[in-house]
Amino acid sequence: MSSKRLETVRLTAKFKLDGEVDESLFETYRSIVNELLNYAHSKGITSFKRLKSEKYHELRRKYSLPSHYIYTACQMVCSIYKSFRKLKRKGKVKTDKPVLKKDVIMLDDHLFKLDLENWTVRISYNGRLELKLLHGEYHEKFRDWKVGQAWLVKKVDGIYLSVVFSKNVEIRDYRDVIGVDVNESNITTATNQGFTTFETRERVIRTAYFLKRRKIQTKIKCRRVKAKVLAKYRDRERNRVLDIYHKVANKIVKVALKTNSAIALENLKEIREKINYSKELNGRLHRWSFRKFQQILEYKAKLNGISVVYVNPHKTSSLCPICGRKLSPNG
């Protein structure tokens, strides 16, 4: 049994902006990031403090943006370069150095001001640029949450603002534990009363959209049209799977509240590093977004004061979770 404690829940909310942002802001920021990436790569720098001390004043003289754009660019570069080096050691990169191609700007609390009463945001650029936030019912719950960093993203259909919100929640004591096992086509929960299986059909959905995308890639020759159609079906696939995840997570949270239970999940970190079967099976397992469901279930549980623990998955597929005896080869 755990004791009461405070934990922080973080969620990212995306707003579409009603208005225009000068395209030169994205171009200038991308130039700053790529210049810093070249420098970090040439010197092997992964330290934010060192990169800022060596390049900050030079870039401030070179570019006329507010100083905190240089600050966030240094943060962004260190994150990108660390990821690049990690992937390069595993032989998963095809380029000699990292390059930022997307139109994305990292904002700290000095560069934007969010007003959720009037649903507006003010961005530091040529004074203060004020834009309207297009919002929905989902965004209403963030009114009393703490605002963190944000990202300004330019897409084909407009400009988006992704904001990280955080909230401290009190985790209650618990009497029992619900074990949750995430599989390709179902999610199974185990309690002292037995097992409950929620069918997700994720494998069928993922495979159907994979075959559909492959057919689109062979039939459509125009790259622009192909990219647009692929993006449409990618969004449909994501939305279908996420809808199932949210519904299943709500049911599990409801049971945990009723029984005053904690939720136990398998720690599946680095599991994909161990996947090396056939090309077809590898692709299928990499499309399976088990970690996304765990994240959704975790934040929903914590918002309801439910404790979430991660356990070592070693032998969880070969031993019975109730009596501890070895399972037969067929489960």
LOMIKE-941059 format. One record per residue (C-alpha): residue in one letter; y, x negated, z negated. Coordinates in steps of 0.1 Angstrom, whole numbers, plus 5000, padded with zeros to 4 digits. Layout:
N
AYXZ;...
***
This chain:
331
M500050005000;S503449865010;S506649894991;K509850055004;R511949835025;L514649835052;E513949745088;T516249735118;V515449935149;R516949825182;L517150035213;T518949985247;A520750275262;K521850275298;F525050455309;K526250505345;L529950435348;D532350675365;G534750435383;E534950115401;V534749755388;D536349485409;E533549315429;S535248975424;L534348995387;F530648995395;E531048715421;T533048495398;Y530648545369;R527648465391;S529348145403;I529948045366;V526348105357;N524947925387;E527247625381;L526047615345;L522447655356;N522747355379;Y524347145351;A521747255326;H518947175350;S520246835359;K520646735323;G517646925309;I519947125285;T518447415266;S520847415236;F523647665238;K525847455214;R525547145237;L526047335269;K529147505256;S530647185242;E530146995275;K531247265300;Y533447525282;H536847365286;E536247255322;L535247615332;R538147765313;R540547555334;K538747635366;Y538348015362;S540948265350;L538548505333;P538848575295;S537248295275;H534348495262;Y532948535297;I532348155296;Y530748195262;T528348465273;A527548285305;C526447985284;Q524148215263;M522748365295;V522048025311;C520247895281;S517948195281;I517248175318;Y516647805318;K514247815289;S512248085306;F512247885339;R510947575321;K508247775304;L507047935337;K507247595355;R504947435330;K502447715338;G502947665376;K504448015381;V507647925398;K508147855435;T511747705434;D512947365421;K515647515400;P516747855386;V519348055405;L521048385395;K521148625425;K521648955407;D525049115399;V524849115361;I527349025335;M526548975298;L529249115274;D529849045238;D531849255213;H535149075225;L534649185261;F534049565257;K534949845234;L532750155233;D534150495224;L531350745220;E533651015208;N535451035242;W532550865261;T534550585275;V534250205276;R537149955279;I536249625295;S538349305293;Y539449225328;N543049205340;G544049365308;R541649645297;L539749835324;E538850185310;L535850375326;K534150695318;L530550695306;L528250945323;H525951055294;G523251295285;E521551455255;Y519651135248;H522850935242;E524151165215;K521951005188;F523650675192;R527050795178;D526350655143;W524450345154;K525749985154;V526849845188;G525549505198;Q525649315231;A525849485265;W525149405302;L527249525331;V524849575361;K525749645397;K523149845416;V523050015450;D523950355435;G526650235412;I527650035381;Y525650065349;L526349955313;S523249875292;V524149855255;V521949745226;F522249975196;S520749895161;K520150105130;N518750025096;V515950255085;E513950285053;I510250245056;R508350465031;D505150385011;Y501950495028;R498450605016;D496350565047;V496350385081;I495950515116;G494450255140;V495750285176;D493750135205;V495550125239;N493250145269;E493850165307;S493150545309;N493450665273;I494850595239;T492450635210;T493350675173;A491050605144;T491250745108;N488850805080;Q488351155094;G487251025128;F488550945163;T491051125186;T491451025223;F494551105243;E493851085281;T496750915299;R495150855334;E497450555337;R494850365357;V494650645383;I498450675385;R499050305388;T496350265415;A497750565435;Y501250425436;F499950075444;L498150195475;K501150405485;R503450095482;R501049885502;K501050155530;I504850165530;Q505049785533;T502849785564;K504350085582;I508150045576;K509649755595;C513349785585;R513849585553;R516749795540;V514850125545;K511649965530;A513449845499;K514950195494;V511650375497;L509850125475;A512450165448;K512150545449;Y508350535444;R508650255418;D511050475397;R508650775401;E505750575389;R507650435359;N508950785349;R505550945351;V503950675329;L506850675304;D506751055301;I503051025291;Y503750745267;H506550935249;K504451255246;V501351065231;A503650855208;N505251185195;K501751325187;I500651005168;V503850995148;K503451365139;V499951295125;A501150985106;L503951195090;K501451465080;T498951225065;N501550975051;S499950695070;A500950365085;I500150275121;A498149975130;L498349815165;E496549525181;N498649205185;L498049165223;K500648875228;E499548635256;I496648855265;R497548835302;E497148455300;K493448505294;I493048745323;N491248565352;Y488748785369;S488848895406;K492148935425;E491749315425;L490949335388;N493749095378;G496249305397;R495049615381;L495249475346;H498649325352;R499949665362;W498749815329;S501849835306;F500149845272;R502949665255;K505549925266;F503550195249;Q503349985217;Q507149935217;I507750315222;L505350405194;E506850135171;Y510450245174;K509550615171;A507450545140;K510150335123;L512850595130;N510650835110;G510150585081;I506550495091;S505350145087;V503949965117;V501649665114;Y500049445140;V496549315134;N494449035150;P492349195177;H489548945172;K486149135171;T487849475171;S485849565202;S482549465187;L482849595151;C483049955139;P486550015125;I485150255098;C481950095085;G482449735097;R479049715113;K478449565147;L478649805176;S475949845202;P476649685236;N477550025250;G480150085222;
***
